[in-house]
Amino acid sequence: MKENIAAPKRRSLGAWALIAAPYLWLLILFLVPFLIVFKISLSQVAIAIPPYIPAFDLAEGWQAFRDNLSELSFENYIWLTEDDLYWKSYLSSVTIAGISTLLTLLIGYPIAYGMARSPRSIRPTLLMLVILPFWTSFLIRVYAWIGILKNEGLLNQLLLALGIISEPMVILNTNIAVYIGIVYSYLPFLVLPLYASLERLDGSLLEAAEDLGCPPWKAFWKITLPLSLPGMIAGCFLVFIPAVGEFVIPDLLGGSDTLMIGKTLWVEFFSNRDWPVSSAVAVILLMILVIPIVLFQNQQQKMSERDG
Amino acid sequence: MTRGPTWFNITSLVVGFSFLYLPIVLLVIYSFNESRLVTVWGGFSTKWYASLLQNEQLLDAAWVTLRVAFVSASIATVFGTMAALVLVRSGRFLGRSFFSGMIFAPLVMPEVILGLSLLLLFVAIDQTRGFWTVMLAHTTFAMCYVAVVVQSRLVGFDKSIEEAAEDLGCPPVKTFFLITLPIILPGVIAGWMLAFTLSLDDLVIASFTTGPGATTLPMKIYSQVRLGVTPEINAVCTILVALVTVGVIAASIVTKRQQVQRERDERAAFGNDMT
């Protein structure tokens, strides 16, 4: 990151073009779409194609713009606060994502720890094994759990055969299945940054602690855990943020009473064809996520500055 | 941190990796099941694979998906590599942090938001939806992944070779193709592969941005999965998993070999300097 501090050289035309091409692409296909979502969230639903009345149209000049401004409708947002489906969806999305993140951390930490402590020669292979499922289709990995968790599925068959339970457990179409799905799908996101920070940990610190008579669990608590904190935080953000807006997992594994905002938005858009309301849902979801996203980026920046 | 493996570490690795792999292994096994009931084993059979070949809708969807993935991964690799160069090499310019924000945001943004916003853009500019809109949407989020992968490669890069070339009067574009690109090539290839598989997998963004005649394979799988688990879907999934696994392992072996070769070359070059 050092070259950024140096005074910028005078750029040639080519260097400007290099910056402009990806910049423009993202402006047009990432930023502008968000502005459009925001605009449509302020317009009214209509039975038409597309199914909304435009809120304001810049082509009609300043006067028209001012007229429109006074007609702006916050109805969709008021609607969101009045119908408790929406705030319940937001709340339960955040709760489900939070619980799943904690579970992922509990399962992922021992894996990352075991990897970082394994012999150096097998570490690249283990790393590869963690990354590999990440390359396999998300949809397929979620689908694989349906066959396992069903009432007559493999898990129940196994438990019945072993005599642990006497009748099949209902797991599929409950929130438990959603937790399993999220933990399973996002585990690599947590293990990778955590492994990176555990692997960098200076072993001599632990040896020193041991020499001074510190029991292993205390050394872990006082040294390993605090030093792996940046990796833990990065991993948790990487699980939590996308999990809040998850659609596929609650739709396929969850039940009809599993409320998650990604699913609510999908239904509002595809089944009810209410584009303005689904836009408003998206705007609020984005506002909820802006805080963790900004926190995450700051933390990443701090980490890369320290390394650089 | 090297120490002898303890029982705790071995157990957590074994349990962790079984958790990661068991569901996929079961899925693969049951794709060879004779019985239509997915959870009852009725003997070994490859009949579901044969019936796939007759399913024209599925084959069409697979063809659309491969085309979208190929085109979008290729464009995303070009733009993503440019973005990575900008992030690492261009120094300060107006809106730099805004630019890096736009690169990192799509990595964590919920797909429903990306899909909805892109669809509304296409509607606003009156673009008929289909192959091209899905392709543009995939390129947009995939280029951000490519940028991150290539960026990590660029950061650990000896700048002095580039500077030497430029001091000797090599124009920047030529320097890039002769020196920078060969060195970051493993990152660029990994970026392309990542973009390709992301596009291959994507259900949510494709569902929003697609139109008639451009149903992708994940959309097809999703609509069938909603009706229930079938061995046919298991067979499709098995083929996809096999393709990705072979691709990733092959690529990692190739890059590993290249790296060893390059290190050997570098050592040889430095050895010659000494004498």
Interface residues (C-beta under 8 A of the other chain):
Chain A: E3 N4 A6 P8 K9 R11 S12 G14 A15 L18 I19 A21 P22 Y23 W25 L26 L27 L29 F30 L31 V32 P33 F34 I36 V37 I40 P50 I107 G108 P110 I111 Y113 G114 M115 A116 R117 S118 P119 R120 L126 M128 L129 V130 I131 L132 P133 W135 T136 S137 F138 L139 I140 R141 Y143 A144 W145 I146 G147 I148 K150 E152 G153 L154 Q157 Y184 L187 P188 L198 E199 L201 D202 G203 L206 F237 L238 I241 P242 V244 G245 E246 F247 V248 L252 G262 L265 W266 F269 F270 W275 S278 S279 A282 L285 L286 L289 I293 F296 Q297 Q300 G308
Chain B: M1 T2 R3 P5 T6 F8 N9 I10 S12 L13 V15 G16 F17 F19 L20 Y21 P23 I24 L26 L27 Y30 V38 T39 F79 G80 M82 A83 L85 V86 R89 S90 G91 R92 F93 G95 R96 F99 G101 M102 I103 F104 A105 P106 V108 M109 P110 E111 V112 I113 L116 S117 L118 L120 L121 V123 A124 L136 A137 T139 T140 M143 A147 V155 P172 V173 L194 T197 L200 D201 L203 V204 S207 F208 P218 I221 Y222 V225 R226 V229 I233 N234 C237 L240 V241 V244 T245 V248 I249 S252
